[in-house]
Amino acid sequence: RHNRPGYLDQSRIETARAFPLEELVETKRGMMLCPLHDDTHPSMLVKNGFGYCFSCHGYLDSIGYLMRVRGLNFREAVENLQRR
């Protein structure tokens, strides 16, 4: 039942969550514009694979970034990261 194509088991989700955000975004000295609010000055720290915004206190991993910025749903984001 769980072997059907496209099934998102916990292992696939964890692998996608571990994909470093640094490999998806451009930063300047570890900072980027926060995609969670109207940011004009880089306020999101990108470190250790994740992003944290000092302005809105938002938090992103690679899955959340793809969902927010590229408009993918959860499944699409996980599958996208699996192909990288």
C-alpha positions in Angstrom: 0.0 0.0 0.0 2.8 2.5 0.8 4.9 1.4 -2.2 2.7 3.2 -4.7 4.4 5.8 -6.8 4.3 9.3 -5.4 3.6 8.1 -1.8 5.2 10.5 0.6 6.5 8.4 3.4 8.2 9.9 6.4 11.7 9.1 5.0 11.1 11.1 1.9 9.6 14.1 3.8 12.6 14.1 6.2 15.1 14.0 3.3 13.3 17.0 1.7 13.3 18.9 5.1 17.0 18.3 5.4 17.7 19.9 2.0 19.8 23.1 2.8 17.9 26.3 2.2 21.3 27.8 1.3 21.2 25.8 -1.9 17.9 27.3 -3.0 18.4 31.0 -2.3 21.0 33.7 -2.8 22.2 35.4 0.4 24.5 38.3 1.1 26.6 37.6 4.2 24.0 34.9 5.2 21.0 37.2 5.0 18.2 37.4 2.5 14.9 39.3 2.0 12.2 37.6 3.9 9.6 36.1 1.6 7.1 36.0 4.5 6.5 39.8 4.6 7.2 42.9 2.5 10.9 43.1 3.2 13.1 45.9 1.8 16.2 45.2 3.9 17.4 41.6 4.3 16.1 40.4 7.6 16.1 36.6 7.2 19.2 34.8 8.5 19.9 31.7 6.5 22.1 29.2 8.4 22.3 25.5 9.0 19.7 24.8 6.3 17.0 27.0 7.6 15.9 30.6 7.6 14.8 32.8 10.5 13.5 36.3 10.1 14.5 38.9 12.8 11.6 41.2 11.7 8.5 38.9 11.6 10.0 36.0 13.5 9.1 33.7 10.7 10.8 30.4 10.1 11.4 28.5 6.8 12.9 25.3 5.7 13.4 24.3 2.1 9.9 22.9 1.8 8.3 26.0 3.2 10.4 28.2 0.9 9.2 26.3 -2.2 5.6 26.5 -1.1 5.7 30.2 -0.2 7.9 31.5 -3.0 7.2 29.1 -5.9 3.6 28.4 -5.1 4.1 24.6 -4.8 1.9 22.5 -2.6 3.5 20.2 0.1 3.7 17.2 -2.2 5.2 19.2 -5.1 7.8 20.8 -2.8 8.9 17.4 -1.4 9.1 15.9 -4.8 11.0 18.9 -6.2 13.6 18.5 -3.4 13.9 14.8 -4.0 15.0 15.5 -7.6 17.9 17.8 -6.6 
